[in-house]
């Protein structure tokens, strides 16, 4: 094997190691990821809204915000 094959094998092994570490590694606790809104406590819910996007070919895109 010449040096180019060794270099490519090292790159592939490093990428595989990083993928395995990312998949099975322990994650830090994050309020934004592990809770609904990213805040520490549950507070009074605010007004509920929904956003609807309409886009058709040849027509103008439209964003509709509905208050529930």
C-alpha positions as CSV (number, residue, x, y, z in Angstrom):
1,X,0.0,0.0,0.0
2,X,1.2,3.4,-0.8
3,X,0.8,6.6,1.3
4,X,-2.4,7.7,-0.6
5,X,-4.2,4.5,0.4
6,X,-3.1,4.8,4.0
7,X,-4.3,8.5,4.1
8,X,-7.7,7.6,2.6
9,X,-8.1,4.7,5.1
10,X,-7.2,7.1,8.0
11,X,-9.8,9.6,6.8
12,X,-12.5,6.9,6.5
13,X,-11.7,5.5,9.9
14,X,-11.8,8.9,11.5
15,X,-15.2,9.7,9.9
16,X,-16.6,6.4,11.0
17,X,-15.3,7.0,14.5
18,X,-16.9,10.4,14.7
19,X,-20.2,9.0,13.4
20,X,-20.2,6.3,16.0
21,X,-19.3,8.7,18.8
22,X,-22.1,11.1,17.7
23,X,-24.6,8.3,17.6
24,X,-23.8,6.6,20.9
25,X,-22.2,9.4,22.8
26,X,-23.9,10.9,25.9
27,X,-25.6,14.2,25.2
28,X,-25.5,17.2,27.6
29,X,-28.8,18.3,29.0
30,X,-30.3,21.3,27.2
31,X,-33.5,23.0,28.1
32,X,-34.1,24.0,24.5
33,X,-33.8,20.4,23.3
34,X,-35.3,18.5,26.3
35,X,-38.3,20.8,27.1
36,X,-41.0,22.2,25.0
37,X,-40.2,25.9,25.0
38,X,-36.6,26.1,26.2
39,X,-37.5,27.6,29.6
40,X,-37.0,25.9,32.9
41,X,-40.5,26.2,34.4
42,X,-44.0,25.7,33.0
43,X,-45.8,29.0,32.9
44,X,-49.2,30.2,31.8
45,X,-49.7,29.4,28.2
46,X,-50.0,32.4,25.9
47,X,-52.3,32.8,22.9
48,X,-52.2,30.0,20.5
49,X,-51.3,30.7,16.9
50,X,-50.9,28.6,13.8
51,X,-49.0,29.6,10.7
52,X,-50.2,28.3,7.3
53,X,-48.0,28.6,4.1
54,X,-49.7,28.6,0.7
55,X,-47.6,28.4,-2.4
56,X,-48.7,27.4,-5.9
57,X,-46.8,27.4,-9.1
58,X,-47.2,30.7,-10.9
59,X,-49.1,32.3,-8.0
60,X,-47.9,34.6,-5.3
61,X,-46.8,32.8,-2.0
62,X,-49.0,33.5,0.9
63,X,-48.5,33.3,4.7
64,X,-51.6,33.2,6.9
65,X,-51.3,33.6,10.7
66,X,-54.4,32.4,12.6
67,X,-55.0,33.2,16.3
68,X,-56.8,30.4,18.1
